[in-house]
Amino acid sequence: MNRMFFHTKAPVNAWSTLLRSLVLFIVVAGSLPHDLQAATPLPWATEPEVLRLQQMIANGEPSQALARLAVEMERDPSNPRVAYDCGIAAYAAGRYEEALLSFDRAESEGRGSLVRQARFEKGNAEFQVGRESSTVNLDDTISHWKESLRNYDLVLQEGRHAMAQSNREFVRHQLLQLLLSAGKTNLQSALQNNLTPAQKIEPLRNAFGKYTEALEVAPETSEAKSGEQNSRDLLADTLAREGSRKAQNVRYIAPGPREAPILRPDFKDIEEGVGMLEDAHQLKPKNAAIERALEEAKNRMAQAMTDHAQHMLDLEPRIPQPREKLAVLRMAKEFVEKALNKVPDHAAAKKTLDEINRRLADVMEEQGDELSQQSDQANLEQQTQMLSQSLDFYQQAGELKPNDSGLPKKADQTQNKLVQALDKLANQLMQSQGPKESLESQAARLEGAEQALNELQSLSPSPETAGKAESVGQQLDGIRQKLSQQAQKSGQPGQQPGSQPNQPSPSQMSQNGIPLDAPPRVNTPGARGPWNSAAMNKAQDY
């Protein structure tokens, strides 16, 4: 009881074959599992009713048949045979998207030969959906026809199926011709004499993409082979020319609001040029001229970034605030590290990085000294904060200047002072303020003690500190329980023990922002595609 809506020469009249389609569930039922065979027959699942539906389709009334089937679908939405027949009627009515949904349901709910037949019909429907969109969206047509082939392949994996094989060859031929035609059109468009290299890239990229897809569909096709090679070579050469031009950009632009107040090269243009040359090299990896141009562009970009980092390094001594000094030096370091990522052995970049690291270490050491001195005049809580920041500065400076023997000594001295201050602060916060102290005040005091003890244990672990931390934690849990009970009695939502205030729940996060199970977005700004340049990734799905 197989059907075929089109073959390799011309489509077969659908209605003549649909006369047998709606009795398929009777034939298939014999091979289905026992539980489905034993199901209570539907009111319409009788020979006269099936014949009436067939007659409606044969008389050019598939929409009426579909309406009758839709009623049954509402009564029994999980019945794969009803879903399949809804797909048949929708197909006959030319409602191919709707047919796809019904065949999908039949495939997911069905068993055995019914699933295979649903996949075959999905292949037919995917072709028809693609054909309808061919005048509007070529890529959409290509996508549907590829999906059509995939469904036929699933059918053929289970064994011989003459009609699926025939239809697959028909769709494959149609898809191949479409891809070859699109590749040829784009290639001709790119070869117009009045186009600049920048304007040629997109049609050449499209031509290369279509010929590549054609090769995937039919690797043996000579036109696809020659078109792919020709468009590949032209695209690589054009990318190399435009990339070399962009990489030589000498334009300087004004800094942004969060950048150092100095003019900088147009790195975006230079980076795009390097990306184009990397793509050209990927297309023609053995081309010596492209390889030389790529190395020159990388060196140009590395030198421009190094020069800018050096300008920022020269600016730093004139900046009064230490925090701003550190920000400028860190930005300079980021630029020079990008330069070394492109050209790892760039001598000027290495030298500049060493200078930046030395200066960063000096500023951090100065900050550590200042905070350590100020802490002597501060209260216990402020003292622990200042000493903790001072210790961080000394440790970071020591990583940047590993041969400086003075930095480890300062770090050890500061850590010892911090340990003593944390111990005093924890003991102070563990002391009760008397019977008039509110539960909220007790919770805040004990949270501070717990935090101080945890930091103390990380710096100088001891059984005594661990015992204090455990005792404070138990007291804090008891206070939180009391606060929760108090809130429940007053009818107000209470904070659960151990929870963080104002912390949104996962459901709130999914309502207020991007859903946690949201699919990836297509062409998200800032996302990288499969190529290195924006020109090659533009308007592509990734």
N, C-alpha and C positions, 0 to 999 in steps of 0.2 A: 504493500500500500504506500509506496514511496511516491513523492511528487517531484516535479522539477518545473520551476517557474521560468527558467531561461537556460539556454545551453550555449555552446561555443559559437554558434552561428547567429541565432536570433532568439529573443524571448518567446517562450511558449505561452499561448493564451491561458491566463490564470484560471478563468472560470471553468474551462473544460477539465482541468486537473483538480479543481476544488470540489467537483462533484463527488470525489472519493475521500476528501480530506476529513470530513466531520465524522466518518465512521471509523477513523483510525483508532479511537480509544477502545472500540470493541475488539479490534484485532490485537492491540497492544495489551489489553487486560489479561489475555491468556498467558502472557509471559511475565506479568508483574507478580510481586510477592503475594502470598496468600492473604495477608491482612487487607490489602487494597482490593483484592478480588472479592473479599467477603463483605465489603462495605455496603451499606444500604443503597440500592439504586436510586439515583436522582429521579424526580418526577419526569424530567425531560429526556432521561437516558433510555428512551425506547425507540424502537425502529421507526414507527410513524413520525415521531417528533424529529428524529435525525433527518429523515427524508424530507420533512417540511422545511427544515433549515437549509438543507442542500438545495431544495427547489428555489428558495428565496435568493440564495447566492447566484444560482444559475440564471435567474430572471433579472439579475442586475440589482438586487436589493440586499447587498451584504451589510449595509448599515442597520437594517431592520433585524437581520440575523444577529448582528453584534449586540444590539440592544437586548435581545432575548437572552443571549449568553451572559451579558453583563449582570442581569438579574440573578442568574444562577451563580455567578462569581461572587456576588455579595452574600448569597446564602451559604456558600461553601468556598471561602477564599483560599483554602489550602489544598483544594482538589487540583492536581496537576493536569488532569485531562480536560477539565473545564477551562483552565488557563490556556492550554494548548489550542483548544478550539476557538477561544476568544482571539488568539493571535492569528489563526487562519482567517477568521471573518474580518479582522482589522486589516490584514494584508490585502484581502480581496477588495476592501473598501478604499485602499490606497492610503490608509493611516498607518504608515510604516513604523513611526516612532512608538505608537501605541502597541503595534504588533510585537516590537522588540521587548517591551515591558512584559507582555503576556508570555512570550517565549522564555524570557528570563525566569519568570515565576515557575513555569512548567519545568525548566531545567533544574531549578533549585529544589522543588518539591517532588519531582518525579523520580522514577526508578527505571533502570534497564533501557529497553529500546525506545521508550518515550523520551528519555533524556537525549538519546542520540538523535532522534528525529527533531527535537526542539532545537538542538544545536545546528542541524542542517537548515532549519527554517530561519534561524538567526542569521546564518550566512546569507540567505536570500534577502532578508529584510535589511541587513546592514548595507548590502549593495544598493538597494533601492533608496535608502536614506542618503547615501553618498551621491547617488545620481541626481537626486533632487537639489542638493546643495552645490552641484558642480558649477553653476553659473554665478554663485554668490561667494563661495569660499572654497577655493581649490584645496587648501590644506585640510579642510574638514572632510572633503570627499576622499582624499587620500587616506585619512585616518580611518574612515568607515570601511573603505575597501580593504585595507589591511586587516581590520577586525573581521571582515567577511572571510578572508582567507584563513584567519586563525580558527574560526569556527569550523570551516570545512576540514582543516587539518585535524581538529579534535575528533571529528566524525571518522576520518580515514584512519586515525590511529587505532581505532577499535576493529578495523577490518575493512574488507572491500565494500564500496558503496559507489555504484556506477554514476549515479546522478550527482553526488557530492564531488566526485572526481571531475565530471564534465563541467559542473558549475564553477569549480575551483579554477579550471583552465580558462574558462571564459572571463572570470573576474581578474585573474592574473594577467591575461592579455590586455584587458581594458585598462588596468592600473599601469601596466608597463607603458602603453601608448600615451597615457596621460602624463606620466612622469617624463618620458622622452620629449613630448611636445612642450611641457613647461620648461624643461632644461634648455631646449633649443631656443625658445622665446626669450628667456632671460639672457642667454649667451648673446643672441643677436642684439638685444637691448644694450648690453655692456660694451659692444664693439662699435657703437656710434662714435664718430670722430669728435663730436662737440662735447664729450663728457670729460671731466677731470678725473684723475685717479681716485679721488675721494668719492666721486659719484659712481664710479664703476664698481666699487667694492660690493655694494648690496646686490645688484643683479648677478654679479659673478658668484657671490656666495650662494645665492638662490639656485643658480644653474648647477653649481657644484653639488649642492645638497640634493637636488632632484635627480641628477645623474647617479649619485651615490646610492640613493634609494632604489633607482631602477636596477642597478647592479645587484642589490640585495634581493630584488624580486626575481631577476633573471640574469644570473652571473654569466651565462653563455652569450648574451646579446652583444654583438660587436659595436653597435651604435652607442650602447650604454658605456662600454669600455672606453671607446675613443672620446666620448663626450666628457666622461669623468676625468680622464687624463688631461684633456685640453683645458677644461674649466679649472682644474687644479693648478696647472702651470700658470695660466693667466691670472688667477686669483693670487697666487703666491708672489708673482712679479709685481702686481699692482699694490699689494700690501707692503712689499719691500720698498717701493718707491715712495708711497705716502708715509710709511713709518719713518723712513730716513728723513723726510722733510720735517715731520713733527718733532723728531728727536733733536733736530738742530735749532729748535725754537729758542730765541734769545730774549723774548719779551719778559719784562718784569711787571708784577702786579702788586697792588696794595695789599697789606696784610689784613686778615680778618680780625674780628673783635677779640678772639681768644689767641691770637698769634703775637709773636714779638713785633714791636713797632718798627720794622724795617721792610723795605721792598724785597720781594723774593721772586725767583724764577717761576715761570708757569709750569710747575711740576706735572700738572694734570696732562698737559699737552705732550710733555716729554715722555711721561709714563705710557701714554697711549701709543706713542710712536714705538717705544720699545716693545709693547704688547703686540703691535702689528707685525713687527719684525720677528718676534717669537712665533707668531702664528704662521708667518711665511716660511720660517725655518721648519716648523712642524709639517707643513705641506710639502716642502722640498728639502728634506734634511741633508742631502748630499750636494747642495748648491753652494759652492765656495763663495760666490759674490754675496749671497744673502747672509751667509755665516759671518763674513767680514763686516758687513753693514750692521749686523746685530751686535757684534762685539764693540764696534765704534759707538753705537747708540747707548749701550750699557755703560761704557766708560763716560760718555757725555752726561748721562743721568747721575752716575755716581759722583762725578766731579761737581756738578751743579748742587747736589745735596750737601756735599762736603763743604763747598764754598759758603753755602747758606748757614750751615752749622758753625763754621768759623766766624761768620759775622755775628751770630748770636753769642758765641763765646766771647768775642771782643766787646759786645754790649754789656755783658753781665757785671763788670766792675762798676759801671755807672748806675746800676740799679740799687736803690737804698735798702729796700726791704728784703730780708733773708728768704722769706717765703717766695717772693717773686724771683729772686736769684735762682732758687732751686727749680722753679717752674721753667725758666728760660733754659737752664742747663739741661734739664731733662728733655725738653723739646729738641734741643741741639743734639743730644745723644740719640734720640729717636731717628732723626734725619740721617745721621752718620751710620747708624746700624742698618737702615734701609739701603744706603749706598753699598755697604759691605755685603748685604744679601745679594745684590746684583753683581758686584765684582769683589769676591772675597779677598783678593790679594791687592786691593787698591791701596797704594802706599800712603797717599795723602789722607785717605779716610782713616786708616789705622793710626796715623800720627795724631790726627784731630781727636779721635776717640780717646787716646791716652791722655791728651790735654784736658778733655772734658771730664774724664774720670778723676783726674787729680784735683781739678777745681771743685767738682762735686764733693769729693772727700773732704777738702779743706773747709767748704761752707758747712757741711754736716758736722764736722768736728767743732767748728766755732759755735754752731747751734747747741751741740751737746754740752760744751763748756758753759755757755750762758745759762742754759736751763738748770744745770747742776748747781751753779752758784746761786741762782734765784730760789732754788728749792729750800735753801737753808733758812730763808726768812718766811716761808709759807706754812700754812697749817698742814696737818697730817694728810688730809684728802688731796689738797693741791700738791703737796710734796710728792706723793706717790705718782700722781699724773705727770709731773715735770720730770721726775727721775725715770719713769717708764719711757717717756719721749726721748730723754737724753740717752738712755741705753740703746734705743732703736737707732738714733743717729750715729753713735759710736760703732755699732755693729755694721751698719750699712757702709760707713766710711772705711771700716776695716776690710770689707769685701772688695772695695774699690782700690785700696792701698794695702795689699796683703803683706808687703815687706816693712810696713811701719810698725815698729815694736811698741811705740807709745800708745797706740789705739787700744790694743788688747788690755793694757794696764788700766787705762781710763774706764774701759767697759767693765772690768772686774770690780774696780772701786765703786762705780755707780751701781752695779748690781748688788753689792753688799749693802750700800746705803738704802737701796730700794727694798731689800729683804727686811731690813730692820724697820723701815717705815711701814711696810705692809703688815708686819707682825703687830706693831703698836696699833695701827688703825683697826685691824681685825679684833684685837682685844677690847679696844674702846667701843666698837660697834656691838660687841657681844654683850655689853653691860646694859641691863634694863634701866629705863629712865624713871621707874617708879610706877605705882598703881594707876596714875592718871594718864599714862601713855596710851594713846588710842591704838586699836588694832592696825589701822593703816600705817601709823608711825612705826609700830613694831615690825611690820612686814618690810617697810622700806629700809629700816635699820639693819635687819637681818639679811636682806638681799645684798646690801653693801658689804656686810661681813663675809657673806658667802663668796662674793666676787673677789674680795681681797685675799681670802684663804686659797681660792682656786689659783690665783696668780702666784701667790707665795709658794704653793705646792709645785707649780710648774718651774719656778726658779730654784727652789731649794727644798726638795721633797723630804718629808720626815713623817714618822708615825704620829707624832704629836699634832702636826698640822692636819693630817688626814683625819684624825679623831675629832678635832675641832670642826672641820668642814662637815663631817657626818652629823655631829650634834646640832650644828646650825641648820643643816638641811632638814632635820626632823622637826626642829622648832618652827621653821618656816612653813613646812607642810601643815602643821597644826594650826598656825595662824591663818593660813589660806582657807582651811576647812571652816574655821569660825567665820571668816569674812563671807564665804559662800552661803553658809547657813543664815547669817545675818541678812544678807541680800534677799534670800528666798522668803524670809519672814516678812520683809518690808515690801515684797512684791516686785522687786527690781531684779533684772538679770545680773547674776553674780559671776565673777571671774572664777573659772575652774582652777583648782590647785595646779600649779606648775604651768599654767597657760600664760601667754604673753598678751598684754592689753592691746586692743585695736588691731589684732591680727586677723585678716580676712580669711574666711573659710574657703576651701577649694571651689565650692559652688559659687561663692561670691566672686572669686577671682575669674571664673569662667564667664560670669555674667557681665563683669565690669571690663574685661579685656578680651583678648583673643581666646576662644575656647581651647581647652587643653588638648582636645582631640581634633583640632582644625587641620585640614590638609594643607600642605605647603602651598604658598602662593606662587603663581607663575610670574616670571619677570619682575621679581621683587627688587626695587631699587637698592643697589649696594650688594646684591647677591652676585656671586660669580657663576658664569656659565662654563661650558666646556672649553672655551677659548680664552686667550689671554687679553685680547683687546675688546673694547666696547663695540667697535665696528663689526666684529664677528659675532658677538653675543646679542646684538640689538634685535629685538622683536622675536627672539627664539624662546622656546619653552624650556625652562630649566628650574 
